[in-house]
Amino acid sequence: MTNTPAAVPATCQQKTWKPTAAGILIILAGIVGLSAEIIYLVSGDLGIFAGMPWVGSSANPEWALFITGAVAILGGIFTLLRKLWWLAIIGVIFSMFFTIWPVLLAGIISIILIAMSRAEFKPVK
């Protein structure tokens, strides 16, 4: 009797690098947002984030930065776990609220990678 591995079910997808790369980029963008909040709380100046209409017009810009950064990090975590595809997309969208061009570029790359790897995400039961 030979020990042959059991056949892999057709519903299982092979994991690729795309969600991992996207998740890391999203988490980094969220860290940028939380760092901006810390800078704002310490110095009282929004710096390069002051030009963002959703932050500059807010009565409490620290909450806007915190919520945006936290949702981006949460989306990045779920992207790394390959769960809740819709939350991964929301995390990317929130990460793109930081209008700094490297973060925008990371968001565009992430949303493309997540869209290409949708089949790898586990369905919600």
Protein Blocks (a to p, Z undefined) as FASTA:
>chain_A
ZZddddddfkbccddfklmmmmmmmmmmmmmmmmmmmmmmmnopakjmlmpmklmmpmbl
mlmmmmmmmmmmmmmmmmmnopakllmmmmmmmmmmpccfklmmmmmmmmmmmmmmmmmp
ccdZZ
